[in-house]
Amino acid sequence: MPPLRASPTFARFSREERERQWKILHHRRQLAQARLKREETRLSHLRQIIELRREAREIREWISGLPQEASLAVDSDLGRMLQWLESRLAELDRQTGLDAAKSVLPDEFELVSIWTETLTL
């Protein structure tokens, strides 16, 4: 009986196995690259949220530091600025709330498709 290595069947099997292993490694590299990209996006978004929260905190500190007798009349410059600041704070709170943090999380369907592809290899 000739050695198994010389058979065309073994050569085809070996080639197919190398191709399968290469596909698995290639897919793992793609997953790693996608993970890095998601992490970079999350960090960028997190930094933006932190910066906006810092702005909101500084606005609140500035408002709380105003003298009690400061004119809050709507027709005064200070009154108009305080009205604008209140709307700015509401916008900052909206941009930095729980919904903003959730927007950084991966989509469930994206994760399902990634894991399904992994299992089919």
C-alpha positions in Angstrom: 0.0 0.0 0.0 1.5 3.4 -1.0 2.0 6.0 1.7 -1.0 8.2 2.4 0.9 11.4 1.6 1.3 10.4 -2.0 -2.4 10.0 -2.6 -4.3 12.8 -4.5 -7.1 12.5 -1.9 -4.7 13.4 0.9 -3.4 16.3 -1.1 -6.9 17.6 -1.7 -7.9 17.1 1.9 -4.7 18.9 3.1 -5.4 21.8 0.7 -9.0 22.1 1.8 -7.9 22.0 5.5 -5.4 24.8 4.9 -8.1 26.8 3.1 -10.5 26.3 6.0 -7.9 27.3 8.6 -7.0 30.4 6.5 -10.7 31.4 6.3 -11.1 31.0 10.1 -8.0 33.1 10.8 -9.1 35.7 8.2 -12.5 35.9 9.9 -10.9 36.2 13.3 -8.8 39.1 12.1 -11.9 40.8 10.7 -13.6 40.3 14.0 -10.6 41.8 15.8 -10.5 44.8 13.5 -14.3 45.3 13.9 -13.8 45.2 17.7 -11.1 47.8 17.6 -13.2 50.0 15.4 -16.2 49.7 17.8 -13.9 50.5 20.8 -12.5 53.6 19.1 -16.1 54.7 18.2 -17.2 54.1 21.8 -14.2 56.0 23.3 -14.8 58.9 20.9 -18.4 59.1 21.8 -17.7 58.7 25.5 -15.2 61.6 25.4 -17.8 63.8 23.7 -20.4 62.9 26.4 -17.8 63.7 29.1 -17.0 67.1 27.5 -20.7 68.0 27.2 -21.3 67.0 30.8 -18.3 69.1 31.9 -19.9 72.1 30.0 -23.2 71.5 31.7 -21.5 71.3 35.1 -19.6 74.6 34.5 -22.8 76.3 33.4 -24.6 75.2 36.5 -21.7 76.3 38.7 -21.7 79.7 37.1 -25.5 80.1 37.5 -25.3 79.0 41.2 -22.5 81.6 41.7 -24.7 84.5 40.6 -25.8 86.9 43.4 -29.3 86.4 44.7 -30.2 89.9 43.8 -29.2 89.5 40.2 -31.9 90.7 37.8 -33.7 87.7 36.4 -36.2 89.8 34.4 -36.7 88.4 30.9 -36.2 91.8 29.4 -32.7 92.2 30.9 -29.6 90.9 29.2 -28.9 88.6 32.2 -32.4 87.3 32.1 -32.2 86.5 28.4 -28.9 84.8 28.9 -30.2 82.7 31.7 -33.2 81.6 29.6 -30.8 80.6 26.8 -28.6 78.8 29.4 -31.6 76.8 30.6 -32.4 75.7 27.1 -28.7 74.9 26.5 -28.7 72.8 29.7 -31.8 70.9 28.6 -30.1 70.1 25.3 -26.8 69.1 27.0 -28.8 66.8 29.4 -30.5 65.2 26.4 -27.2 64.7 24.6 -25.5 63.1 27.6 -28.4 61.1 29.1 -28.9 57.3 29.1 -30.3 57.3 25.5 -27.0 59.0 24.3 -25.0 56.3 26.1 -27.2 53.5 24.6 -26.6 54.8 21.1 -22.9 53.7 21.4 -23.8 50.1 22.1 -23.7 47.7 19.2 -26.9 46.8 17.5 -28.3 43.4 18.6 -28.7 42.3 15.0 -25.1 43.1 14.2 -23.9 40.9 17.1 -26.2 38.1 16.0 -24.9 38.2 12.4 -21.2 38.3 13.6 -21.7 35.2 15.8 -23.7 33.4 13.1 -20.9 33.9 10.7 -18.4 32.6 13.2 -20.4 29.5 13.9 -20.8 28.6 10.2 -17.1 28.5 9.6 
